[in-house]
Amino acid sequence: MSYGELLPSVESGIDTAKKLVCEGRRPVILLEHADRMHDSTYVLREVLGRKLPWTAVPYLSIPMPPPRLSPQVLARQ
């Protein structure tokens, strides 16, 4: 199974979210996963392009990366 088969596109995800809201099922949360926040604007771009009202596009940030774990530490877990 490919990545595309597991997860919907941004466009189809927003279409589904809009349908759920129209059915009165809310809140609806869409998660955009990216390893670099400055590259993670696909949902925001689509939301702005569609001029969707009452929409928030939050971003999570970890200011410091976790320390690198040694093989010995990992072996103890």
mmCIF file of the N, C-alpha and C atoms, coordinates in Angstrom:
data_MODEL
# 
_entry.id   MODEL 
# 
loop_
_atom_site.group_PDB 
_atom_site.id 
_atom_site.type_symbol 
_atom_site.label_atom_id 
_atom_site.label_alt_id 
_atom_site.label_comp_id 
_atom_site.label_asym_id 
_atom_site.label_entity_id 
_atom_site.label_seq_id 
_atom_site.pdbx_PDB_ins_code 
_atom_site.Cartn_x 
_atom_site.Cartn_y 
_atom_site.Cartn_z 
_atom_site.occupancy 
_atom_site.B_iso_or_equiv 
_atom_site.pdbx_formal_charge 
_atom_site.auth_seq_id 
_atom_site.auth_comp_id 
_atom_site.auth_asym_id 
_atom_site.auth_atom_id 
_atom_site.pdbx_PDB_model_num 
ATOM 1   N N  . MET A 1 1  ? 0.842   -1.173 0.000  1.00 0.00 ? 1  MET A N  1 
ATOM 2   C CA . MET A 1 1  ? 0.000   0.000  0.000  1.00 0.00 ? 1  MET A CA 1 
ATOM 3   C C  . MET A 1 1  ? 0.889   1.239  0.000  1.00 0.00 ? 1  MET A C  1 
ATOM 4   N N  . SER A 1 2  ? 0.574   2.191  -0.835 1.00 0.00 ? 2  SER A N  1 
ATOM 5   C CA . SER A 1 2  ? 1.402   3.387  -0.941 1.00 0.00 ? 2  SER A CA 1 
ATOM 6   C C  . SER A 1 2  ? 0.923   4.473  0.009  1.00 0.00 ? 2  SER A C  1 
ATOM 7   N N  . TYR A 1 3  ? 1.776   5.461  0.208  1.00 0.00 ? 3  TYR A N  1 
ATOM 8   C CA . TYR A 1 3  ? 1.470   6.621  1.051  1.00 0.00 ? 3  TYR A CA 1 
ATOM 9   C C  . TYR A 1 3  ? 0.184   7.297  0.577  1.00 0.00 ? 3  TYR A C  1 
ATOM 10  N N  . GLY A 1 4  ? 0.033   7.467  -0.731 1.00 0.00 ? 4  GLY A N  1 
ATOM 11  C CA . GLY A 1 4  ? -1.146  8.115  -1.292 1.00 0.00 ? 4  GLY A CA 1 
ATOM 12  C C  . GLY A 1 4  ? -2.434  7.354  -1.034 1.00 0.00 ? 4  GLY A C  1 
ATOM 13  N N  . GLU A 1 5  ? -2.335  6.054  -0.887 1.00 0.00 ? 5  GLU A N  1 
ATOM 14  C CA . GLU A 1 5  ? -3.522  5.247  -0.594 1.00 0.00 ? 5  GLU A CA 1 
ATOM 15  C C  . GLU A 1 5  ? -3.914  5.341  0.884  1.00 0.00 ? 5  GLU A C  1 
ATOM 16  N N  . LEU A 1 6  ? -2.942  5.612  1.746  1.00 0.00 ? 6  LEU A N  1 
ATOM 17  C CA . LEU A 1 6  ? -3.207  5.670  3.180  1.00 0.00 ? 6  LEU A CA 1 
ATOM 18  C C  . LEU A 1 6  ? -3.783  7.009  3.622  1.00 0.00 ? 6  LEU A C  1 
ATOM 19  N N  . LEU A 1 7  ? -3.328  8.082  3.016  1.00 0.00 ? 7  LEU A N  1 
ATOM 20  C CA . LEU A 1 7  ? -3.723  9.418  3.446  1.00 0.00 ? 7  LEU A CA 1 
ATOM 21  C C  . LEU A 1 7  ? -4.361  10.186 2.295  1.00 0.00 ? 7  LEU A C  1 
ATOM 22  N N  . PRO A 1 8  ? -5.405  10.952 2.585  1.00 0.00 ? 8  PRO A N  1 
ATOM 23  C CA . PRO A 1 8  ? -6.025  11.745 1.523  1.00 0.00 ? 8  PRO A CA 1 
ATOM 24  C C  . PRO A 1 8  ? -5.148  12.944 1.158  1.00 0.00 ? 8  PRO A C  1 
ATOM 25  N N  . SER A 1 9  ? -5.396  13.499 0.006  1.00 0.00 ? 9  SER A N  1 
ATOM 26  C CA . SER A 1 9  ? -4.710  14.728 -0.376 1.00 0.00 ? 9  SER A CA 1 
ATOM 27  C C  . SER A 1 9  ? -5.249  15.877 0.478  1.00 0.00 ? 9  SER A C  1 
ATOM 28  N N  . VAL A 1 10 ? -4.546  16.992 0.484  1.00 0.00 ? 10 VAL A N  1 
ATOM 29  C CA . VAL A 1 10 ? -5.012  18.166 1.218  1.00 0.00 ? 10 VAL A CA 1 
ATOM 30  C C  . VAL A 1 10 ? -6.397  18.561 0.715  1.00 0.00 ? 10 VAL A C  1 
ATOM 31  N N  . GLU A 1 11 ? -6.567  18.578 -0.589 1.00 0.00 ? 11 GLU A N  1 
ATOM 32  C CA . GLU A 1 11 ? -7.841  18.995 -1.171 1.00 0.00 ? 11 GLU A CA 1 
ATOM 33  C C  . GLU A 1 11 ? -8.987  18.086 -0.740 1.00 0.00 ? 11 GLU A C  1 
ATOM 34  N N  . SER A 1 12 ? -8.788  16.767 -0.830 1.00 0.00 ? 12 SER A N  1 
ATOM 35  C CA . SER A 1 12 ? -9.872  15.858 -0.449 1.00 0.00 ? 12 SER A CA 1 
ATOM 36  C C  . SER A 1 12 ? -10.096 15.862 1.061  1.00 0.00 ? 12 SER A C  1 
ATOM 37  N N  . GLY A 1 13 ? -9.055  16.075 1.834  1.00 0.00 ? 13 GLY A N  1 
ATOM 38  C CA . GLY A 1 13 ? -9.217  16.184 3.288  1.00 0.00 ? 13 GLY A CA 1 
ATOM 39  C C  . GLY A 1 13 ? -10.065 17.380 3.670  1.00 0.00 ? 13 GLY A C  1 
ATOM 40  N N  . ILE A 1 14 ? -9.825  18.516 3.015  1.00 0.00 ? 14 ILE A N  1 
ATOM 41  C CA . ILE A 1 14 ? -10.625 19.707 3.287  1.00 0.00 ? 14 ILE A CA 1 
ATOM 42  C C  . ILE A 1 14 ? -12.052 19.521 2.781  1.00 0.00 ? 14 ILE A C  1 
ATOM 43  N N  . ASP A 1 15 ? -12.229 18.860 1.637  1.00 0.00 ? 15 ASP A N  1 
ATOM 44  C CA . ASP A 1 15 ? -13.581 18.560 1.147  1.00 0.00 ? 15 ASP A CA 1 
ATOM 45  C C  . ASP A 1 15 ? -14.353 17.733 2.177  1.00 0.00 ? 15 ASP A C  1 
ATOM 46  N N  . THR A 1 16 ? -13.692 16.723 2.728  1.00 0.00 ? 16 THR A N  1 
ATOM 47  C CA . THR A 1 16 ? -14.329 15.867 3.736  1.00 0.00 ? 16 THR A CA 1 
ATOM 48  C C  . THR A 1 16 ? -14.655 16.670 4.991  1.00 0.00 ? 16 THR A C  1 
ATOM 49  N N  . ALA A 1 17 ? -13.733 17.522 5.421  1.00 0.00 ? 17 ALA A N  1 
ATOM 50  C CA . ALA A 1 17 ? -13.958 18.347 6.608  1.00 0.00 ? 17 ALA A CA 1 
ATOM 51  C C  . ALA A 1 17 ? -15.160 19.273 6.396  1.00 0.00 ? 17 ALA A C  1 
ATOM 52  N N  . LYS A 1 18 ? -15.247 19.897 5.224  1.00 0.00 ? 18 LYS A N  1 
ATOM 53  C CA . LYS A 1 18 ? -16.385 20.778 4.929  1.00 0.00 ? 18 LYS A CA 1 
ATOM 54  C C  . LYS A 1 18 ? -17.697 20.002 4.966  1.00 0.00 ? 18 LYS A C  1 
ATOM 55  N N  . LYS A 1 19 ? -17.703 18.790 4.441  1.00 0.00 ? 19 LYS A N  1 
ATOM 56  C CA . LYS A 1 19 ? -18.907 17.950 4.434  1.00 0.00 ? 19 LYS A CA 1 
ATOM 57  C C  . LYS A 1 19 ? -19.329 17.634 5.872  1.00 0.00 ? 19 LYS A C  1 
ATOM 58  N N  . LEU A 1 20 ? -18.367 17.272 6.714  1.00 0.00 ? 20 LEU A N  1 
ATOM 59  C CA . LEU A 1 20 ? -18.677 16.961 8.111  1.00 0.00 ? 20 LEU A CA 1 
ATOM 60  C C  . LEU A 1 20 ? -19.251 18.173 8.836  1.00 0.00 ? 20 LEU A C  1 
ATOM 61  N N  . VAL A 1 21 ? -18.689 19.349 8.604  1.00 0.00 ? 21 VAL A N  1 
ATOM 62  C CA . VAL A 1 21 ? -19.189 20.575 9.230  1.00 0.00 ? 21 VAL A CA 1 
ATOM 63  C C  . VAL A 1 21 ? -20.611 20.863 8.761  1.00 0.00 ? 21 VAL A C  1 
ATOM 64  N N  . CYS A 1 22 ? -20.868 20.694 7.466  1.00 0.00 ? 22 CYS A N  1 
ATOM 65  C CA . CYS A 1 22 ? -22.222 20.911 6.936  1.00 0.00 ? 22 CYS A CA 1 
ATOM 66  C C  . CYS A 1 22 ? -23.233 19.949 7.552  1.00 0.00 ? 22 CYS A C  1 
ATOM 67  N N  . GLU A 1 23 ? -22.783 18.777 7.955  1.00 0.00 ? 23 GLU A N  1 
ATOM 68  C CA . GLU A 1 23 ? -23.641 17.792 8.612  1.00 0.00 ? 23 GLU A CA 1 
ATOM 69  C C  . GLU A 1 23 ? -23.790 18.068 10.110 1.00 0.00 ? 23 GLU A C  1 
ATOM 70  N N  . GLY A 1 24 ? -23.124 19.127 10.595 1.00 0.00 ? 24 GLY A N  1 
ATOM 71  C CA . GLY A 1 24 ? -23.201 19.470 12.008 1.00 0.00 ? 24 GLY A CA 1 
ATOM 72  C C  . GLY A 1 24 ? -22.228 18.707 12.877 1.00 0.00 ? 24 GLY A C  1 
ATOM 73  N N  . ARG A 1 25 ? -21.307 18.007 12.278 1.00 0.00 ? 25 ARG A N  1 
ATOM 74  C CA . ARG A 1 25 ? -20.319 17.220 13.027 1.00 0.00 ? 25 ARG A CA 1 
ATOM 75  C C  . ARG A 1 25 ? -19.046 18.051 13.130 1.00 0.00 ? 25 ARG A C  1 
ATOM 76  N N  . ARG A 1 26 ? -18.845 18.658 14.285 1.00 0.00 ? 26 ARG A N  1 
ATOM 77  C CA . ARG A 1 26 ? -17.668 19.494 14.472 1.00 0.00 ? 26 ARG A CA 1 
ATOM 78  C C  . ARG A 1 26 ? -17.281 19.518 15.932 1.00 0.00 ? 26 ARG A C  1 
ATOM 79  N N  . PRO A 1 27 ? -16.125 19.898 16.281 1.00 0.00 ? 27 PRO A N  1 
ATOM 80  C CA . PRO A 1 27 ? -15.078 20.436 15.413 1.00 0.00 ? 27 PRO A CA 1 
ATOM 81  C C  . PRO A 1 27 ? -14.417 19.344 14.577 1.00 0.00 ? 27 PRO A C  1 
ATOM 82  N N  . VAL A 1 28 ? -13.823 19.762 13.508 1.00 0.00 ? 28 VAL A N  1 
ATOM 83  C CA . VAL A 1 28 ? -13.077 18.869 12.624 1.00 0.00 ? 28 VAL A CA 1 
ATOM 84  C C  . VAL A 1 28 ? -11.624 19.310 12.672 1.00 0.00 ? 28 VAL A C  1 
ATOM 85  N N  . ILE A 1 29 ? -10.735 18.364 12.846 1.00 0.00 ? 29 ILE A N  1 
ATOM 86  C CA . ILE A 1 29 ? -9.312  18.674 12.937 1.00 0.00 ? 29 ILE A CA 1 
ATOM 87  C C  . ILE A 1 29 ? -8.579  17.972 11.814 1.00 0.00 ? 29 ILE A C  1 
ATOM 88  N N  . LEU A 1 30 ? -7.804  18.735 11.060 1.00 0.00 ? 30 LEU A N  1 
ATOM 89  C CA . LEU A 1 30 ? -6.951  18.178 10.008 1.00 0.00 ? 30 LEU A CA 1 
ATOM 90  C C  . LEU A 1 30 ? -5.513  18.273 10.483 1.00 0.00 ? 30 LEU A C  1 
ATOM 91  N N  . LEU A 1 31 ? -4.784  17.206 10.340 1.00 0.00 ? 31 LEU A N  1 
ATOM 92  C CA . LEU A 1 31 ? -3.386  17.200 10.747 1.00 0.00 ? 31 LEU A CA 1 
ATOM 93  C C  . LEU A 1 31 ? -2.501  17.175 9.516  1.00 0.00 ? 31 LEU A C  1 
ATOM 94  N N  . GLU A 1 32 ? -1.625  18.144 9.452  1.00 0.00 ? 32 GLU A N  1 
ATOM 95  C CA . GLU A 1 32 ? -0.616  18.152 8.387  1.00 0.00 ? 32 GLU A CA 1 
ATOM 96  C C  . GLU A 1 32 ? 0.719   17.828 9.035  1.00 0.00 ? 32 GLU A C  1 
ATOM 97  N N  . HIS A 1 33 ? 1.338   16.775 8.588  1.00 0.00 ? 33 HIS A N  1 
ATOM 98  C CA . HIS A 1 33 ? 2.604   16.353 9.175  1.00 0.00 ? 33 HIS A CA 1 
ATOM 99  C C  . HIS A 1 33 ? 3.745   16.805 8.271  1.00 0.00 ? 33 HIS A C  1 
ATOM 100 N N  . ALA A 1 34 ? 4.704   17.449 8.858  1.00 0.00 ? 34 ALA A N  1 
ATOM 101 C CA . ALA A 1 34 ? 5.908   17.837 8.117  1.00 0.00 ? 34 ALA A CA 1 
ATOM 102 C C  . ALA A 1 34 ? 7.068   17.866 9.102  1.00 0.00 ? 34 ALA A C  1 
ATOM 103 N N  . ASP A 1 35 ? 8.232   17.610 8.601  1.00 0.00 ? 35 ASP A N  1 
ATOM 104 C CA . ASP A 1 35 ? 9.390   17.629 9.497  1.00 0.00 ? 35 ASP A CA 1 
ATOM 105 C C  . ASP A 1 35 ? 10.031  19.014 9.580  1.00 0.00 ? 35 ASP A C  1 
ATOM 106 N N  . ARG A 1 36 ? 9.568   19.951 8.773  1.00 0.00 ? 36 ARG A N  1 
ATOM 107 C CA . ARG A 1 36 ? 10.070  21.327 8.822  1.00 0.00 ? 36 ARG A CA 1 
ATOM 108 C C  . ARG A 1 36 ? 8.864   22.266 8.765  1.00 0.00 ? 36 ARG A C  1 
ATOM 109 N N  . MET A 1 37 ? 8.647   23.034 9.853  1.00 0.00 ? 37 MET A N  1 
ATOM 110 C CA . MET A 1 37 ? 7.452   23.856 9.924  1.00 0.00 ? 37 MET A CA 1 
ATOM 111 C C  . MET A 1 37 ? 7.384   24.862 8.774  1.00 0.00 ? 37 MET A C  1 
ATOM 112 N N  . HIS A 1 38 ? 8.514   25.408 8.356  1.00 0.00 ? 38 HIS A N  1 
ATOM 113 C CA . HIS A 1 38 ? 8.464   26.407 7.283  1.00 0.00 ? 38 HIS A CA 1 
ATOM 114 C C  . HIS A 1 38 ? 8.048   25.801 5.949  1.00 0.00 ? 38 HIS A C  1 
ATOM 115 N N  . ASP A 1 39 ? 8.064   24.486 5.838  1.00 0.00 ? 39 ASP A N  1 
ATOM 116 C CA . ASP A 1 39 ? 7.587   23.816 4.625  1.00 0.00 ? 39 ASP A CA 1 
ATOM 117 C C  . ASP A 1 39 ? 6.150   23.320 4.787  1.00 0.00 ? 39 ASP A C  1 
ATOM 118 N N  . SER A 1 40 ? 5.583   23.500 5.945  1.00 0.00 ? 40 SER A N  1 
ATOM 119 C CA . SER A 1 40 ? 4.286   22.916 6.272  1.00 0.00 ? 40 SER A CA 1 
ATOM 120 C C  . SER A 1 40 ? 3.174   23.947 6.091  1.00 0.00 ? 40 SER A C  1 
ATOM 121 N N  . THR A 1 41 ? 2.936   24.344 4.857  1.00 0.00 ? 41 THR A N  1 
ATOM 122 C CA . THR A 1 41 ? 1.931   25.374 4.601  1.00 0.00 ? 41 THR A CA 1 
ATOM 123 C C  . THR A 1 41 ? 0.868   24.919 3.620  1.00 0.00 ? 41 THR A C  1 
ATOM 124 N N  . TYR A 1 42 ? 0.814   23.644 3.321  1.00 0.00 ? 42 TYR A N  1 
ATOM 125 C CA . TYR A 1 42 ? -0.125  23.158 2.311  1.00 0.00 ? 42 TYR A CA 1 
ATOM 126 C C  . TYR A 1 42 ? -1.576  23.334 2.742  1.00 0.00 ? 42 TYR A C  1 
ATOM 127 N N  . VAL A 1 43 ? -1.905  22.979 3.993  1.00 0.00 ? 43 VAL A N  1 
ATOM 128 C CA . VAL A 1 43 ? -3.270  23.147 4.491  1.00 0.00 ? 43 VAL A CA 1 
ATOM 129 C C  . VAL A 1 43 ? -3.598  24.635 4.576  1.00 0.00 ? 43 VAL A C  1 
ATOM 130 N N  . LEU A 1 44 ? -2.688  25.422 5.116  1.00 0.00 ? 44 LEU A N  1 
ATOM 131 C CA . LEU A 1 44 ? -2.909  26.869 5.220  1.00 0.00 ? 44 LEU A CA 1 
ATOM 132 C C  . LEU A 1 44 ? -3.175  27.479 3.842  1.00 0.00 ? 44 LEU A C  1 
ATOM 133 N N  . ARG A 1 45 ? -2.375  27.115 2.862  1.00 0.00 ? 45 ARG A N  1 
ATOM 134 C CA . ARG A 1 45 ? -2.542  27.646 1.497  1.00 0.00 ? 45 ARG A CA 1 
ATOM 135 C C  . ARG A 1 45 ? -3.929  27.288 0.943  1.00 0.00 ? 45 ARG A C  1 
ATOM 136 N N  . GLU A 1 46 ? -4.354  26.056 1.156  1.00 0.00 ? 46 GLU A N  1 
ATOM 137 C CA . GLU A 1 46 ? -5.656  25.612 0.647  1.00 0.00 ? 46 GLU A CA 1 
ATOM 138 C C  . GLU A 1 46 ? -6.804  26.313 1.380  1.00 0.00 ? 46 GLU A C  1 
ATOM 139 N N  . VAL A 1 47 ? -6.686  26.466 2.693  1.00 0.00 ? 47 VAL A N  1 
ATOM 140 C CA . VAL A 1 47 ? -7.716  27.147 3.483  1.00 0.00 ? 47 VAL A CA 1 
ATOM 141 C C  . VAL A 1 47 ? -7.844  28.598 3.025  1.00 0.00 ? 47 VAL A C  1 
ATOM 142 N N  . LEU A 1 48 ? -6.725  29.284 2.853  1.00 0.00 ? 48 LEU A N  1 
ATOM 143 C CA . LEU A 1 48 ? -6.765  30.677 2.400  1.00 0.00 ? 48 LEU A CA 1 
ATOM 144 C C  . LEU A 1 48 ? -7.315  30.784 0.981  1.00 0.00 ? 48 LEU A C  1 
ATOM 145 N N  . GLY A 1 49 ? -6.911  29.868 0.124  1.00 0.00 ? 49 GLY A N  1 
ATOM 146 C CA . GLY A 1 49 ? -7.381  29.886 -1.259 1.00 0.00 ? 49 GLY A CA 1 
ATOM 147 C C  . GLY A 1 49 ? -8.880  29.676 -1.371 1.00 0.00 ? 49 GLY A C  1 
ATOM 148 N N  . ARG A 1 50 ? -9.443  28.908 -0.465 1.00 0.00 ? 50 ARG A N  1 
ATOM 149 C CA . ARG A 1 50 ? -10.893 28.645 -0.476 1.00 0.00 ? 50 ARG A CA 1 
ATOM 150 C C  . ARG A 1 50 ? -11.675 29.662 0.351  1.00 0.00 ? 50 ARG A C  1 
ATOM 151 N N  . LYS A 1 51 ? -10.948 30.554 1.038  1.00 0.00 ? 51 LYS A N  1 
ATOM 152 C CA . LYS A 1 51 ? -11.575 31.568 1.890  1.00 0.00 ? 51 LYS A CA 1 
ATOM 153 C C  . LYS A 1 51 ? -12.551 30.927 2.898  1.00 0.00 ? 51 LYS A C  1 
ATOM 154 N N  . LEU A 1 52 ? -12.070 29.903 3.586  1.00 0.00 ? 52 LEU A N  1 
ATOM 155 C CA . LEU A 1 52 ? -12.905 29.192 4.553  1.00 0.00 ? 52 LEU A CA 1 
ATOM 156 C C  . LEU A 1 52 ? -13.049 30.000 5.839  1.00 0.00 ? 52 LEU A C  1 
ATOM 157 N N  . PRO A 1 53 ? -14.289 30.233 6.284  1.00 0.00 ? 53 PRO A N  1 
ATOM 158 C CA . PRO A 1 53 ? -14.488 30.987 7.525  1.00 0.00 ? 53 PRO A CA 1 
ATOM 159 C C  . PRO A 1 53 ? -14.284 30.104 8.751  1.00 0.00 ? 53 PRO A C  1 
ATOM 160 N N  . TRP A 1 54 ? -14.020 30.719 9.872  1.00 0.00 ? 54 TRP A N  1 
ATOM 161 C CA . TRP A 1 54 ? -13.933 30.046 11.164 1.00 0.00 ? 54 TRP A CA 1 
ATOM 162 C C  . TRP A 1 54 ? -12.981 28.857 11.120 1.00 0.00 ? 54 TRP A C  1 
ATOM 163 N N  . THR A 1 55 ? -11.808 29.090 10.591 1.00 0.00 ? 55 THR A N  1 
ATOM 164 C CA . THR A 1 55 ? -10.819 28.028 10.439 1.00 0.00 ? 55 THR A CA 1 
ATOM 165 C C  . THR A 1 55 ? -9.513  28.457 11.098 1.00 0.00 ? 55 THR A C  1 
ATOM 166 N N  . ALA A 1 56 ? -8.935  27.561 11.862 1.00 0.00 ? 56 ALA A N  1 
ATOM 167 C CA . ALA A 1 56 ? -7.625  27.797 12.462 1.00 0.00 ? 56 ALA A CA 1 
ATOM 168 C C  . ALA A 1 56 ? -6.658  26.764 11.901 1.00 0.00 ? 56 ALA A C  1 
ATOM 169 N N  . VAL A 1 57 ? -5.436  27.193 11.656 1.00 0.00 ? 57 VAL A N  1 
ATOM 170 C CA . VAL A 1 57 ? -4.393  26.287 11.173 1.00 0.00 ? 57 VAL A CA 1 
ATOM 171 C C  . VAL A 1 57 ? -3.233  26.380 12.174 1.00 0.00 ? 57 VAL A C  1 
ATOM 172 N N  . PRO A 1 58 ? -3.273  25.522 13.217 1.00 0.00 ? 58 PRO A N  1 
ATOM 173 C CA . PRO A 1 58 ? -2.228  25.594 14.237 1.00 0.00 ? 58 PRO A CA 1 
ATOM 174 C C  . PRO A 1 58 ? -0.949  24.886 13.795 1.00 0.00 ? 58 PRO A C  1 
ATOM 175 N N  . TYR A 1 59 ? 0.140   25.292 14.403 1.00 0.00 ? 59 TYR A N  1 
ATOM 176 C CA . TYR A 1 59 ? 1.433   24.644 14.173 1.00 0.00 ? 59 TYR A CA 1 
ATOM 177 C C  . TYR A 1 59 ? 2.040   24.303 15.518 1.00 0.00 ? 59 TYR A C  1 
ATOM 178 N N  . LEU A 1 60 ? 2.611   23.134 15.616 1.00 0.00 ? 60 LEU A N  1 
ATOM 179 C CA . LEU A 1 60 ? 3.312   22.716 16.819 1.00 0.00 ? 60 LEU A CA 1 
ATOM 180 C C  . LEU A 1 60 ? 4.803   22.839 16.560 1.00 0.00 ? 60 LEU A C  1 
ATOM 181 N N  . SER A 1 61 ? 5.499   23.294 17.556 1.00 0.00 ? 61 SER A N  1 
ATOM 182 C CA . SER A 1 61 ? 6.934   23.488 17.387 1.00 0.00 ? 61 SER A CA 1 
ATOM 183 C C  . SER A 1 61 ? 7.673   23.007 18.627 1.00 0.00 ? 61 SER A C  1 
ATOM 184 N N  . ILE A 1 62 ? 8.765   22.322 18.405 1.00 0.00 ? 62 ILE A N  1 
ATOM 185 C CA . ILE A 1 62 ? 9.664   21.937 19.485 1.00 0.00 ? 62 ILE A CA 1 
ATOM 186 C C  . ILE A 1 62 ? 10.908  22.807 19.314 1.00 0.00 ? 62 ILE A C  1 
ATOM 187 N N  . PRO A 1 63 ? 11.110  23.777 20.223 1.00 0.00 ? 63 PRO A N  1 
ATOM 188 C CA . PRO A 1 63 ? 12.212  24.721 20.027 1.00 0.00 ? 63 PRO A CA 1 
ATOM 189 C C  . PRO A 1 63 ? 13.606  24.090 20.017 1.00 0.00 ? 63 PRO A C  1 
ATOM 190 N N  . MET A 1 64 ? 13.778  23.031 20.793 1.00 0.00 ? 64 MET A N  1 
ATOM 191 C CA . MET A 1 64 ? 15.072  22.359 20.832 1.00 0.00 ? 64 MET A CA 1 
ATOM 192 C C  . MET A 1 64 ? 14.859  20.889 20.480 1.00 0.00 ? 64 MET A C  1 
ATOM 193 N N  . PRO A 1 65 ? 15.658  20.349 19.592 1.00 0.00 ? 65 PRO A N  1 
ATOM 194 C CA . PRO A 1 65 ? 15.505  18.926 19.289 1.00 0.00 ? 65 PRO A CA 1 
ATOM 195 C C  . PRO A 1 65 ? 15.886  18.083 20.494 1.00 0.00 ? 65 PRO A C  1 
ATOM 196 N N  . PRO A 1 66 ? 15.308  16.896 20.620 1.00 0.00 ? 66 PRO A N  1 
ATOM 197 C CA . PRO A 1 66 ? 15.674  16.033 21.743 1.00 0.00 ? 66 PRO A CA 1 
ATOM 198 C C  . PRO A 1 66 ? 17.134  15.621 21.636 1.00 0.00 ? 66 PRO A C  1 
ATOM 199 N N  . PRO A 1 67 ? 17.761  15.357 22.771 1.00 0.00 ? 67 PRO A N  1 
ATOM 200 C CA . PRO A 1 67 ? 19.172  14.941 22.709 1.00 0.00 ? 67 PRO A CA 1 
ATOM 201 C C  . PRO A 1 67 ? 19.307  13.599 22.004 1.00 0.00 ? 67 PRO A C  1 
ATOM 202 N N  . ARG A 1 68 ? 20.406  13.431 21.354 1.00 0.00 ? 68 ARG A N  1 
ATOM 203 C CA . ARG A 1 68 ? 20.655  12.156 20.665 1.00 0.00 ? 68 ARG A CA 1 
ATOM 204 C C  . ARG A 1 68 ? 20.910  11.074 21.706 1.00 0.00 ? 68 ARG A C  1 
ATOM 205 N N  . LEU A 1 69 ? 20.221  9.978  21.556 1.00 0.00 ? 69 LEU A N  1 
ATOM 206 C CA . LEU A 1 69 ? 20.364  8.890  22.517 1.00 0.00 ? 69 LEU A CA 1 
ATOM 207 C C  . LEU A 1 69 ? 21.420  7.901  22.043 1.00 0.00 ? 69 LEU A C  1 
ATOM 208 N N  . SER A 1 70 ? 22.234  7.498  22.964 1.00 0.00 ? 70 SER A N  1 
ATOM 209 C CA . SER A 1 70 ? 23.267  6.533  22.634 1.00 0.00 ? 70 SER A CA 1 
ATOM 210 C C  . SER A 1 70 ? 22.642  5.131  22.526 1.00 0.00 ? 70 SER A C  1 
ATOM 211 N N  . PRO A 1 71 ? 23.284  4.217  21.828 1.00 0.00 ? 71 PRO A N  1 
ATOM 212 C CA . PRO A 1 71 ? 22.774  2.838  21.739 1.00 0.00 ? 71 PRO A CA 1 
ATOM 213 C C  . PRO A 1 71 ? 22.592  2.212  23.116 1.00 0.00 ? 71 PRO A C  1 
ATOM 214 N N  . GLN A 1 72 ? 23.452  2.576  24.088 1.00 0.00 ? 72 GLN A N  1 
ATOM 215 C CA . GLN A 1 72 ? 23.330  2.012  25.426 1.00 0.00 ? 72 GLN A CA 1 
ATOM 216 C C  . GLN A 1 72 ? 22.028  2.481  26.111 1.00 0.00 ? 72 GLN A C  1 
ATOM 217 N N  . VAL A 1 73 ? 21.680  3.733  25.917 1.00 0.00 ? 73 VAL A N  1 
ATOM 218 C CA . VAL A 1 73 ? 20.445  4.250  26.507 1.00 0.00 ? 73 VAL A CA 1 
ATOM 219 C C  . VAL A 1 73 ? 19.252  3.593  25.852 1.00 0.00 ? 73 VAL A C  1 
ATOM 220 N N  . LEU A 1 74 ? 19.280  3.467  24.552 1.00 0.00 ? 74 LEU A N  1 
ATOM 221 C CA . LEU A 1 74 ? 18.168  2.840  23.829 1.00 0.00 ? 74 LEU A CA 1 
ATOM 222 C C  . LEU A 1 74 ? 17.999  1.373  24.229 1.00 0.00 ? 74 LEU A C  1 
ATOM 223 N N  . ALA A 1 75 ? 19.102  0.673  24.492 1.00 0.00 ? 75 ALA A N  1 
ATOM 224 C CA . ALA A 1 75 ? 19.042  -0.729 24.865 1.00 0.00 ? 75 ALA A CA 1 
ATOM 225 C C  . ALA A 1 75 ? 18.351  -0.931 26.216 1.00 0.00 ? 75 ALA A C  1 
ATOM 226 N N  . ARG A 1 76 ? 18.430  0.070  27.100 1.00 0.00 ? 76 ARG A N  1 
ATOM 227 C CA . ARG A 1 76 ? 17.815  -0.038 28.411 1.00 0.00 ? 76 ARG A CA 1 
ATOM 228 C C  . ARG A 1 76 ? 16.294  0.163  28.373 1.00 0.00 ? 76 ARG A C  1 
ATOM 229 N N  . GLN A 1 77 ? 15.793  0.652  27.279 1.00 0.00 ? 77 GLN A N  1 
ATOM 230 C CA . GLN A 1 77 ? 14.355  0.971  27.233 1.00 0.00 ? 77 GLN A CA 1 
ATOM 231 C C  . GLN A 1 77 ? 13.522  -0.170 26.799 1.00 0.00 ? 77 GLN A C  1 
# 
